[in-house]
Amino acid sequence: MTTLLSCLTAALLAGLALAAPAVGQSCPWTPDDAYAFINAGSRECPADPEVFWHNATVEFDCSFFAAAGTAIYCGSDGHACVELCQQAAGTWNTDLPGRFTFVDAENTVTFCDPNDGKVSIGGTSMTLCDGKSLYASNVLAVTLSIFYTGGSQSGHLIDANITVNQAFLFSPASFRATLAHELGHVLGLSHPDECGDDYNVLMRSASLFAPQGLCFVSDPTAADIRGAERIYPLVGPTPGLCGDADLSGAVTVSDGVQVLRAAAGLSSACTPQRCDVDGSGEITVTDGVHVLRTAAGLPSISACP
């Protein structure tokens, strides 16, 4: 019988930052293998990926940062907080083309719903998404991931939700970095410093440097990206997936919507390799029309780069 495990991934801590390097000094060197994975079994720090999204994509919703009760101080207003959150997800999308995609949810997402298969992201004052646990005094944010722990689907993630501690006042840089870190947990990454690799990476349990410092990590480092690449092998592009924006395995009307959103400069699951279907070098409305024609079984162009 397959069982489920709700796993509170190790939280991001508000650690004491080190002094910035002196003039002429460089930031600490980090090896490319300074990463760790969430475990779905008995090993505390597995050497190989164990937890992952089977379809290499998940919908997320940052709108809660502009809503009463789940808003947070991010150094600006709620709408800017939402945008910073979307930027954090977009950074991972940029770093993992053809491997994994965070998709901005188009339909209503319920905050902390453990059964909708989507990632809600917002602030809470005390209680985490499990309704029982509380923040420790030095915890900035927590990701609750739910995945199978047995059977043929062992390790498959089925839901994840992120809460940010409303007790803290963030700067835009620290807020964006916090969310990028938590989205790394959503992907299946854990804290390498708790697994014997203590380096200055995004997935470290607490930042080594202050947000205004030269060596502050706000985006995934080469090590963080390599860890995520270990979880999600390259799955595209292939000729059959040209136009498949959401990596569902088929070109549908939903893909056309994603392409049109990308053409309009809105958040989207698109990458040029999947959505520049006419090979023009950019994603345009014309690409969206071709995807919709493909979805309808009409003649269309399929010439992704």
ZADO-1210 file (C-alpha; in nm, 4 decimals, padded with zeros to 6 digits):
<atoms>
<atom x="00.0000" y="00.0000" z="00.0000" code="MET" pos="1"/>
<atom x="00.1364" y="00.3429" z="-00.0963" code="THR" pos="2"/>
<atom x="00.1684" y="00.5885" z="00.1897" code="THR" pos="3"/>
<atom x="00.1995" y="00.9643" z="00.2014" code="LEU" pos="4"/>
<atom x="00.4327" y="01.1778" z="00.4062" code="LEU" pos="5"/>
<atom x="00.3914" y="01.5461" z="00.4852" code="SER" pos="6"/>
<atom x="00.7423" y="01.6835" z="00.5137" code="CYS" pos="7"/>
<atom x="00.8275" y="02.0214" z="00.6578" code="LEU" pos="8"/>
<atom x="01.1473" y="02.0938" z="00.4710" code="THR" pos="9"/>
<atom x="01.4178" y="02.2558" z="00.6773" code="ALA" pos="10"/>
<atom x="01.3254" y="02.6214" z="00.7158" code="ALA" pos="11"/>
<atom x="01.5254" y="02.9203" z="00.6021" code="LEU" pos="12"/>
<atom x="01.6836" y="03.0824" z="00.9059" code="LEU" pos="13"/>
<atom x="01.7666" y="03.4426" z="00.9837" code="ALA" pos="14"/>
<atom x="02.1358" y="03.3843" z="01.0494" code="GLY" pos="15"/>
<atom x="02.4116" y="03.6262" z="01.1397" code="LEU" pos="16"/>
<atom x="02.5753" y="03.7549" z="00.8226" code="ALA" pos="17"/>
<atom x="02.9507" y="03.7600" z="00.7801" code="LEU" pos="18"/>
<atom x="03.1368" y="04.0796" z="00.7062" code="ALA" pos="19"/>
<atom x="03.1731" y="04.1615" z="00.3393" code="ALA" pos="20"/>
<atom x="03.5104" y="04.0780" z="00.1800" code="PRO" pos="21"/>
<atom x="03.7662" y="04.3552" z="00.1875" code="ALA" pos="22"/>
<atom x="03.8415" y="04.5508" z="-00.1282" code="VAL" pos="23"/>
<atom x="04.0272" y="04.3288" z="-00.3725" code="GLY" pos="24"/>
<atom x="03.9014" y="04.0048" z="-00.2163" code="GLN" pos="25"/>
<atom x="03.6607" y="03.7738" z="-00.3948" code="SER" pos="26"/>
<atom x="03.3526" y="03.5971" z="-00.2653" code="CYS" pos="27"/>
<atom x="03.4001" y="03.2460" z="-00.1202" code="PRO" pos="28"/>
<atom x="03.4642" y="02.9746" z="-00.3776" code="TRP" pos="29"/>
<atom x="03.1882" y="02.7154" z="-00.4128" code="THR" pos="30"/>
<atom x="03.2198" y="02.3764" z="-00.5836" code="PRO" pos="31"/>
<atom x="02.9564" y="02.2792" z="-00.8384" code="ASP" pos="32"/>
<atom x="02.8450" y="01.9799" z="-00.6307" code="ASP" pos="33"/>
<atom x="02.7486" y="02.1779" z="-00.3174" code="ALA" pos="34"/>
<atom x="02.3863" y="02.0634" z="-00.3164" code="TYR" pos="35"/>
<atom x="02.1623" y="01.8262" z="-00.1211" code="ALA" pos="36"/>
<atom x="01.8273" y="01.6593" z="-00.1787" code="PHE" pos="37"/>
<atom x="01.5103" y="01.6111" z="00.0238" code="ILE" pos="38"/>
<atom x="01.4899" y="01.2485" z="00.1329" code="ASN" pos="39"/>
<atom x="01.1846" y="01.0293" z="00.0911" code="ALA" pos="40"/>
<atom x="01.3288" y="00.7350" z="00.2787" code="GLY" pos="41"/>
<atom x="01.5436" y="00.6644" z="00.5807" code="SER" pos="42"/>
<atom x="01.8643" y="00.8400" z="00.4757" code="ARG" pos="43"/>
<atom x="01.9081" y="01.1857" z="00.6240" code="GLU" pos="44"/>
<atom x="02.1163" y="01.3261" z="00.3375" code="CYS" pos="45"/>
<atom x="02.0682" y="01.1135" z="00.0243" code="PRO" pos="46"/>
<atom x="02.3388" y="01.1352" z="-00.2401" code="ALA" pos="47"/>
<atom x="02.0846" y="01.0991" z="-00.5197" code="ASP" pos="48"/>
<atom x="01.7557" y="01.2819" z="-00.5911" code="PRO" pos="49"/>
<atom x="01.4607" y="01.1258" z="-00.4122" code="GLU" pos="50"/>
<atom x="01.1753" y="01.3787" z="-00.4272" code="VAL" pos="51"/>
<atom x="01.0533" y="01.5344" z="-00.7534" code="PHE" pos="52"/>
<atom x="00.7520" y="01.6457" z="-00.9579" code="TRP" pos="53"/>
<atom x="00.6706" y="01.3672" z="-01.2014" code="HIS" pos="54"/>
<atom x="00.5681" y="01.6038" z="-01.4834" code="ASN" pos="55"/>
<atom x="00.8564" y="01.8469" z="-01.4157" code="ALA" pos="56"/>
<atom x="00.6142" y="02.1361" z="-01.3748" code="THR" pos="57"/>
<atom x="00.3876" y="02.2862" z="-01.1079" code="VAL" pos="58"/>
<atom x="00.1519" y="02.5840" z="-01.0827" code="GLU" pos="59"/>
<atom x="00.2183" y="02.8506" z="-00.8195" code="PHE" pos="60"/>
<atom x="00.0282" y="03.1523" z="-00.6859" code="ASP" pos="61"/>
<atom x="00.1989" y="03.4589" z="-00.5372" code="CYS" pos="62"/>
<atom x="-00.1156" y="03.6741" z="-00.5226" code="SER" pos="63"/>
<atom x="-00.1567" y="03.6129" z="-00.1488" code="PHE" pos="64"/>
<atom x="00.1107" y="03.8757" z="-00.0798" code="PHE" pos="65"/>
<atom x="-00.1402" y="04.1378" z="-00.1997" code="ALA" pos="66"/>
<atom x="-00.4298" y="03.9968" z="00.0048" code="ALA" pos="67"/>
<atom x="-00.5458" y="04.0807" z="00.3560" code="ALA" pos="68"/>
<atom x="-00.4204" y="03.8361" z="00.6170" code="GLY" pos="69"/>
<atom x="-00.1419" y="03.6858" z="00.4043" code="THR" pos="70"/>
<atom x="00.0437" y="04.0039" z="00.3045" code="ALA" pos="71"/>
<atom x="00.3958" y="04.0707" z="00.4281" code="ILE" pos="72"/>
<atom x="00.6379" y="04.3636" z="00.4447" code="TYR" pos="73"/>
<atom x="00.8824" y="04.3199" z="00.1569" code="CYS" pos="74"/>
<atom x="01.0114" y="04.6760" z="00.1399" code="GLY" pos="75"/>
<atom x="00.7289" y="04.7833" z="-00.0913" code="SER" pos="76"/>
<atom x="00.3543" y="04.7402" z="-00.1469" code="ASP" pos="77"/>
<atom x="00.1684" y="04.4125" z="-00.1953" code="GLY" pos="78"/>
<atom x="00.1728" y="04.4213" z="-00.5731" code="HIS" pos="79"/>
<atom x="00.5505" y="04.4646" z="-00.5725" code="ALA" pos="80"/>
<atom x="00.5775" y="04.1703" z="-00.3316" code="CYS" pos="81"/>
<atom x="00.3796" y="03.9578" z="-00.5768" code="VAL" pos="82"/>
<atom x="00.6101" y="04.0622" z="-00.8593" code="GLU" pos="83"/>
<atom x="00.9214" y="03.9793" z="-00.6570" code="LEU" pos="84"/>
<atom x="00.7745" y="03.6361" z="-00.5870" code="CYS" pos="85"/>
<atom x="00.7081" y="03.5790" z="-00.9566" code="GLN" pos="86"/>
<atom x="01.0614" y="03.6911" z="-01.0371" code="GLN" pos="87"/>
<atom x="01.1981" y="03.4307" z="-00.7959" code="ALA" pos="88"/>
<atom x="01.0095" y="03.1564" z="-00.9804" code="ALA" pos="89"/>
<atom x="01.1139" y="03.2997" z="-01.3159" code="GLY" pos="90"/>
<atom x="01.4779" y="03.2769" z="-01.2167" code="THR" pos="91"/>
<atom x="01.4494" y="02.8994" z="-01.1736" code="TRP" pos="92"/>
<atom x="01.2652" y="02.8741" z="-01.5062" code="ASN" pos="93"/>
<atom x="01.5471" y="03.0613" z="-01.6782" code="THR" pos="94"/>
<atom x="01.8077" y="02.8349" z="-01.5195" code="ASP" pos="95"/>
<atom x="01.6274" y="02.5072" z="-01.5990" code="LEU" pos="96"/>
<atom x="01.5136" y="02.5340" z="-01.9638" code="PRO" pos="97"/>
<atom x="01.3726" y="02.2073" z="-02.0932" code="GLY" pos="98"/>
<atom x="01.3917" y="02.0565" z="-01.7434" code="ARG" pos="99"/>
<atom x="01.1389" y="02.2166" z="-01.5065" code="PHE" pos="100"/>
<atom x="00.8807" y="02.4956" z="-01.5240" code="THR" pos="101"/>
<atom x="00.6987" y="02.6966" z="-01.2577" code="PHE" pos="102"/>
<atom x="00.3679" y="02.8080" z="-01.4126" code="VAL" pos="103"/>
<atom x="00.1767" y="03.1079" z="-01.2775" code="ASP" pos="104"/>
<atom x="-00.1659" y="02.9676" z="-01.1842" code="ALA" pos="105"/>
<atom x="-00.4530" y="03.0998" z="-01.3946" code="GLU" pos="106"/>
<atom x="-00.7347" y="02.9647" z="-01.1763" code="ASN" pos="107"/>
<atom x="-00.8128" y="03.0169" z="-00.8087" code="THR" pos="108"/>
<atom x="-00.5693" y="02.8609" z="-00.5630" code="VAL" pos="109"/>
<atom x="-00.6673" y="02.8099" z="-00.1985" code="THR" pos="110"/>
<atom x="-00.4025" y="02.9150" z="00.0521" code="PHE" pos="111"/>
<atom x="-00.2308" y="02.6170" z="00.2157" code="CYS" pos="112"/>
<atom x="-00.4543" y="02.3620" z="00.0395" code="ASP" pos="113"/>
<atom x="-00.2623" y="02.0304" z="00.0637" code="PRO" pos="114"/>
<atom x="-00.4743" y="01.8578" z="-00.1997" code="ASN" pos="115"/>
<atom x="-00.4833" y="02.0866" z="-00.5043" code="ASP" pos="116"/>
<atom x="-00.1387" y="02.0003" z="-00.6408" code="GLY" pos="117"/>
<atom x="-00.0475" y="02.3697" z="-00.6568" code="LYS" pos="118"/>
<atom x="00.1933" y="02.5916" z="-00.4637" code="VAL" pos="119"/>
<atom x="00.0373" y="02.8727" z="-00.2608" code="SER" pos="120"/>
<atom x="00.2867" y="03.1326" z="-00.1351" code="ILE" pos="121"/>
<atom x="00.1967" y="03.3871" z="00.1316" code="GLY" pos="122"/>
<atom x="00.2586" y="03.5199" z="00.4790" code="GLY" pos="123"/>
<atom x="00.1387" y="03.3829" z="00.8132" code="THR" pos="124"/>
<atom x="00.1851" y="03.5124" z="01.1645" code="SER" pos="125"/>
<atom x="00.2231" y="03.1923" z="01.3652" code="MET" pos="126"/>
<atom x="00.0747" y="02.8694" z="01.2288" code="THR" pos="127"/>
<atom x="00.2293" y="02.6929" z="00.9302" code="LEU" pos="128"/>
<atom x="00.0373" y="02.5238" z="00.6501" code="CYS" pos="129"/>
<atom x="-00.0047" y="02.2018" z="00.8492" code="ASP" pos="130"/>
<atom x="-00.2228" y="02.3937" z="01.0973" code="GLY" pos="131"/>
<atom x="-00.0186" y="02.2675" z="01.3903" code="LYS" pos="132"/>
<atom x="00.3461" y="02.3728" z="01.3693" code="SER" pos="133"/>
<atom x="00.4666" y="02.7193" z="01.4666" code="LEU" pos="134"/>
<atom x="00.7605" y="02.9277" z="01.3465" code="TYR" pos="135"/>
<atom x="01.0729" y="02.9186" z="01.5571" code="ALA" pos="136"/>
<atom x="01.1864" y="03.2714" z="01.6445" code="SER" pos="137"/>
<atom x="01.4631" y="03.2743" z="01.3817" code="ASN" pos="138"/>
<atom x="01.2734" y="03.1134" z="01.0930" code="VAL" pos="139"/>
<atom x="01.2044" y="03.3319" z="00.7892" code="LEU" pos="140"/>
<atom x="00.9992" y="03.0871" z="00.5818" code="ALA" pos="141"/>
<atom x="00.8956" y="02.7221" z="00.5596" code="VAL" pos="142"/>
<atom x="00.7937" y="02.4933" z="00.2732" code="THR" pos="143"/>
<atom x="00.5553" y="02.2079" z="00.3405" code="LEU" pos="144"/>
<atom x="00.5998" y="01.9390" z="00.0748" code="SER" pos="145"/>
<atom x="00.3765" y="01.6330" z="00.0363" code="ILE" pos="146"/>
<atom x="00.4962" y="01.3270" z="-00.1536" code="PHE" pos="147"/>
<atom x="00.4601" y="00.9515" z="-00.1777" code="TYR" pos="148"/>
<atom x="00.6910" y="00.7464" z="00.0413" code="THR" pos="149"/>
<atom x="00.6120" y="00.3996" z="-00.0873" code="GLY" pos="150"/>
<atom x="00.5035" y="00.2011" z="-00.3881" code="GLY" pos="151"/>
<atom x="00.5759" y="00.2692" z="-00.7522" code="SER" pos="152"/>
<atom x="00.5268" y="00.6445" z="-00.7031" code="GLN" pos="153"/>
<atom x="00.7721" y="00.6802" z="-00.4160" code="SER" pos="154"/>
<atom x="00.9224" y="01.0292" z="-00.4121" code="GLY" pos="155"/>
<atom x="00.6617" y="01.1829" z="-00.6423" code="HIS" pos="156"/>
<atom x="00.5621" y="01.5255" z="-00.5102" code="LEU" pos="157"/>
<atom x="00.1876" y="01.5884" z="-00.5120" code="ILE" pos="158"/>
<atom x="00.1678" y="01.9252" z="-00.3348" code="ASP" pos="159"/>
<atom x="00.3761" y="02.1988" z="-00.1728" code="ALA" pos="160"/>
<atom x="00.2948" y="02.5272" z="00.0015" code="ASN" pos="161"/>
<atom x="00.5205" y="02.8092" z="00.1223" code="ILE" pos="162"/>
<atom x="00.4629" y="03.0347" z="00.4222" code="THR" pos="163"/>
<atom x="00.6725" y="03.3428" z="00.5049" code="VAL" pos="164"/>
<atom x="00.7000" y="03.4648" z="00.8633" code="ASN" pos="165"/>
<atom x="00.5131" y="03.7952" z="00.9036" code="GLN" pos="166"/>
<atom x="00.7222" y="03.8765" z="01.2108" code="ALA" pos="167"/>
<atom x="01.0128" y="03.9805" z="00.9847" code="PHE" pos="168"/>
<atom x="01.0562" y="04.2990" z="00.7823" code="LEU" pos="169"/>
<atom x="01.2234" y="04.2178" z="00.4512" code="PHE" pos="170"/>
<atom x="01.4079" y="04.4294" z="00.1998" code="SER" pos="171"/>
<atom x="01.3153" y="04.3563" z="-00.1628" code="PRO" pos="172"/>
<atom x="01.6454" y="04.1700" z="-00.2098" code="ALA" pos="173"/>
<atom x="01.6085" y="03.9538" z="00.1005" code="SER" pos="174"/>
<atom x="01.2419" y="03.8816" z="00.0221" code="PHE" pos="175"/>
<atom x="01.3153" y="03.7689" z="-00.3332" code="ARG" pos="176"/>
<atom x="01.6083" y="03.5544" z="-00.2186" code="ALA" pos="177"/>
<atom x="01.3951" y="03.3960" z="00.0544" code="THR" pos="178"/>
<atom x="01.1321" y="03.2920" z="-00.1986" code="LEU" pos="179"/>
<atom x="01.3905" y="03.1664" z="-00.4476" code="ALA" pos="180"/>
<atom x="01.5295" y="02.9514" z="-00.1644" code="HIS" pos="181"/>
<atom x="01.1870" y="02.8126" z="-00.0729" code="GLU" pos="182"/>
<atom x="01.1065" y="02.7404" z="-00.4372" code="LEU" pos="183"/>
<atom x="01.4282" y="02.5371" z="-00.4409" code="GLY" pos="184"/>
<atom x="01.2688" y="02.3234" z="-00.1697" code="HIS" pos="185"/>
<atom x="00.9588" y="02.2927" z="-00.3872" code="VAL" pos="186"/>
<atom x="01.1851" y="02.1532" z="-00.6603" code="LEU" pos="187"/>
<atom x="01.3233" y="01.8909" z="-00.4200" code="GLY" pos="188"/>
<atom x="01.6446" y="02.0538" z="-00.2953" code="LEU" pos="189"/>
<atom x="01.7483" y="02.0566" z="00.0696" code="SER" pos="190"/>
<atom x="02.0134" y="02.2430" z="00.2750" code="HIS" pos="191"/>
<atom x="02.3677" y="02.1368" z="00.1762" code="PRO" pos="192"/>
<atom x="02.5218" y="02.2880" z="00.4921" code="ASP" pos="193"/>
<atom x="02.3152" y="02.0429" z="00.6974" code="GLU" pos="194"/>
<atom x="02.4547" y="01.7602" z="00.4849" code="CYS" pos="195"/>
<atom x="02.8254" y="01.8380" z="00.5192" code="GLY" pos="196"/>
<atom x="02.8672" y="02.0910" z="00.2351" code="ASP" pos="197"/>
<atom x="02.8719" y="02.4370" z="00.3926" code="ASP" pos="198"/>
<atom x="02.9154" y="02.6834" z="00.1077" code="TYR" pos="199"/>
<atom x="02.7745" y="03.0188" z="00.0045" code="ASN" pos="200"/>
<atom x="02.4803" y="02.8928" z="-00.2043" code="VAL" pos="201"/>
<atom x="02.1142" y="02.9888" z="-00.2318" code="LEU" pos="202"/>
<atom x="02.0011" y="02.6669" z="-00.0595" code="MET" pos="203"/>
<atom x="02.2151" y="02.7202" z="00.2513" code="ARG" pos="204"/>
<atom x="01.9951" y="02.7136" z="00.5632" code="SER" pos="205"/>
<atom x="02.0891" y="03.0760" z="00.6431" code="ALA" pos="206"/>
<atom x="02.2551" y="03.3388" z="00.4268" code="SER" pos="207"/>
<atom x="02.6226" y="03.4001" z="00.4942" code="LEU" pos="208"/>
<atom x="02.6112" y="03.7644" z="00.3877" code="PHE" pos="209"/>
<atom x="02.3817" y="04.0622" z="00.4336" code="ALA" pos="210"/>
<atom x="02.1489" y="04.1511" z="00.1426" code="PRO" pos="211"/>
<atom x="02.3394" y="04.4700" z="00.0656" code="GLN" pos="212"/>
<atom x="02.6707" y="04.2830" z="00.0437" code="GLY" pos="213"/>
<atom x="02.8579" y="04.1913" z="-00.2720" code="LEU" pos="214"/>
<atom x="02.8520" y="03.8204" z="-00.1883" code="CYS" pos="215"/>
<atom x="02.4854" y="03.7944" z="-00.0910" code="PHE" pos="216"/>
<atom x="02.3216" y="03.5103" z="-00.2864" code="VAL" pos="217"/>
<atom x="01.9890" y="03.6162" z="-00.4354" code="SER" pos="218"/>
<atom x="01.9643" y="03.3692" z="-00.7246" code="ASP" pos="219"/>
<atom x="02.0513" y="03.0018" z="-00.7731" code="PRO" pos="220"/>
<atom x="02.4267" y="02.9503" z="-00.7923" code="THR" pos="221"/>
<atom x="02.5944" y="02.7049" z="-01.0297" code="ALA" pos="222"/>
<atom x="02.5798" y="02.4472" z="-00.7488" code="ALA" pos="223"/>
<atom x="02.2076" y="02.5004" z="-00.6864" code="ASP" pos="224"/>
<atom x="02.1360" y="02.4705" z="-01.0581" code="ILE" pos="225"/>
<atom x="02.3428" y="02.1560" z="-01.0936" code="ARG" pos="226"/>
<atom x="02.1512" y="01.9971" z="-00.8059" code="GLY" pos="227"/>
<atom x="01.8205" y="02.0813" z="-00.9734" code="ALA" pos="228"/>
<atom x="01.9533" y="01.9428" z="-01.3021" code="GLU" pos="229"/>
<atom x="02.0277" y="01.6164" z="-01.1233" code="ARG" pos="230"/>
<atom x="01.6625" y="01.5975" z="-01.0199" code="ILE" pos="231"/>
<atom x="01.5205" y="01.6922" z="-01.3588" code="TYR" pos="232"/>
<atom x="01.6967" y="01.5485" z="-01.6646" code="PRO" pos="233"/>
<atom x="01.6706" y="01.7382" z="-01.9898" code="LEU" pos="234"/>
<atom x="01.3327" y="01.6495" z="-02.1383" code="VAL" pos="235"/>
<atom x="01.3122" y="01.8808" z="-02.4400" code="GLY" pos="236"/>
<atom x="01.2927" y="02.0269" z="-02.6808" code="PRO" pos="237"/>
<atom x="01.2031" y="01.7574" z="-02.9303" code="THR" pos="238"/>
<atom x="01.0157" y="01.8023" z="-03.2592" code="PRO" pos="239"/>
<atom x="00.7071" y="01.6428" z="-03.1048" code="GLY" pos="240"/>
<atom x="00.7056" y="01.8892" z="-02.8138" code="LEU" pos="241"/>
<atom x="00.7416" y="02.2107" z="-03.0139" code="CYS" pos="242"/>
<atom x="00.4628" y="02.4333" z="-02.8829" code="GLY" pos="243"/>
<atom x="00.4101" y="02.2231" z="-02.5681" code="ASP" pos="244"/>
<atom x="00.4586" y="02.5162" z="-02.3295" code="ALA" pos="245"/>
<atom x="00.3467" y="02.3358" z="-02.0129" code="ASP" pos="246"/>
<atom x="00.5320" y="02.0082" z="-02.0844" code="LEU" pos="247"/>
<atom x="00.2086" y="01.8087" z="-02.0718" code="SER" pos="248"/>
<atom x="00.3215" y="01.5902" z="-02.3610" code="GLY" pos="249"/>
<atom x="00.0680" y="01.7336" z="-02.6069" code="ALA" pos="250"/>
<atom x="00.0048" y="02.0697" z="-02.7727" code="VAL" pos="251"/>
<atom x="-00.3262" y="02.2043" z="-02.6418" code="THR" pos="252"/>
<atom x="-00.5236" y="02.5285" z="-02.6203" code="VAL" pos="253"/>
<atom x="-00.3647" y="02.5853" z="-02.2779" code="SER" pos="254"/>
<atom x="-00.0247" y="02.5931" z="-02.4479" code="ASP" pos="255"/>
<atom x="-00.1572" y="02.8568" z="-02.6890" code="GLY" pos="256"/>
<atom x="-00.2636" y="03.0695" z="-02.3926" code="VAL" pos="257"/>
<atom x="00.0841" y="03.0374" z="-02.2386" code="GLN" pos="258"/>
<atom x="00.2482" y="03.1446" z="-02.5656" code="VAL" pos="259"/>
<atom x="00.0190" y="03.4460" z="-02.5986" code="LEU" pos="260"/>
<atom x="00.0944" y="03.5435" z="-02.2377" code="ARG" pos="261"/>
<atom x="00.4662" y="03.5263" z="-02.3130" code="ALA" pos="262"/>
<atom x="00.4165" y="03.7378" z="-02.6261" code="ALA" pos="263"/>
<atom x="00.2397" y="03.9999" z="-02.4134" code="ALA" pos="264"/>
<atom x="00.5218" y="04.0052" z="-02.1582" code="GLY" pos="265"/>
<atom x="00.3163" y="03.8284" z="-01.8909" code="LEU" pos="266"/>
<atom x="00.4342" y="03.5425" z="-01.6689" code="SER" pos="267"/>
<atom x="00.4297" y="03.2163" z="-01.8613" code="SER" pos="268"/>
<atom x="00.5640" y="02.8626" z="-01.8707" code="ALA" pos="269"/>
<atom x="00.7241" y="02.9362" z="-02.2079" code="CYS" pos="270"/>
<atom x="01.0867" y="02.9007" z="-02.3044" code="THR" pos="271"/>
<atom x="01.2116" y="02.9921" z="-02.6532" code="PRO" pos="272"/>
<atom x="01.2907" y="02.6248" z="-02.7160" code="GLN" pos="273"/>
<atom x="00.9247" y="02.5307" z="-02.6702" code="ARG" pos="274"/>
<atom x="00.7338" y="02.8446" z="-02.7715" code="CYS" pos="275"/>
<atom x="00.9233" y="03.0128" z="-03.0551" code="ASP" pos="276"/>
<atom x="00.7452" y="02.7772" z="-03.2922" code="VAL" pos="277"/>
<atom x="00.8249" y="02.9716" z="-03.6096" code="ASP" pos="278"/>
<atom x="01.1947" y="02.9973" z="-03.5225" code="GLY" pos="279"/>
<atom x="01.1953" y="03.3768" z="-03.5551" code="SER" pos="280"/>
<atom x="01.4159" y="03.4310" z="-03.2505" code="GLY" pos="281"/>
<atom x="01.1403" y="03.5661" z="-03.0275" code="GLU" pos="282"/>
<atom x="00.8014" y="03.4599" z="-02.8909" code="ILE" pos="283"/>
<atom x="00.5242" y="03.6508" z="-03.0658" code="THR" pos="284"/>
<atom x="00.1483" y="03.6436" z="-03.1179" code="VAL" pos="285"/>
<atom x="00.2176" y="03.4596" z="-03.4428" code="THR" pos="286"/>
<atom x="00.3666" y="03.1731" z="-03.2415" code="ASP" pos="287"/>
<atom x="00.0505" y="03.1641" z="-03.0294" code="GLY" pos="288"/>
<atom x="-00.1659" y="03.1418" z="-03.3401" code="VAL" pos="289"/>
<atom x="00.0407" y="02.8500" z="-03.4719" code="HIS" pos="290"/>
<atom x="00.0120" y="02.6671" z="-03.1388" code="VAL" pos="291"/>
<atom x="-00.3654" y="02.7145" z="-03.1347" code="LEU" pos="292"/>
<atom x="-00.3837" y="02.5870" z="-03.4939" code="ARG" pos="293"/>
<atom x="-00.1794" y="02.2808" z="-03.3936" code="THR" pos="294"/>
<atom x="-00.4121" y="02.2208" z="-03.0989" code="ALA" pos="295"/>
<atom x="-00.7099" y="02.2384" z="-03.3366" code="ALA" pos="296"/>
<atom x="-00.5503" y="01.9980" z="-03.5838" code="GLY" pos="297"/>
<atom x="-00.5049" y="02.2692" z="-03.8505" code="LEU" pos="298"/>
<atom x="-00.1920" y="02.3248" z="-04.0652" code="PRO" pos="299"/>
<atom x="00.0748" y="02.5151" z="-03.8719" code="SER" pos="300"/>
<atom x="00.4451" y="02.5794" z="-03.8414" code="ILE" pos="301"/>
<atom x="00.6559" y="02.3728" z="-03.5985" code="SER" pos="302"/>
<atom x="01.0128" y="02.4986" z="-03.6198" code="ALA" pos="303"/>
<atom x="01.1293" y="02.5527" z="-03.2609" code="CYS" pos="304"/>
<atom x="01.5008" y="02.6314" z="-03.2299" code="PRO" pos="305"/>
</atoms>
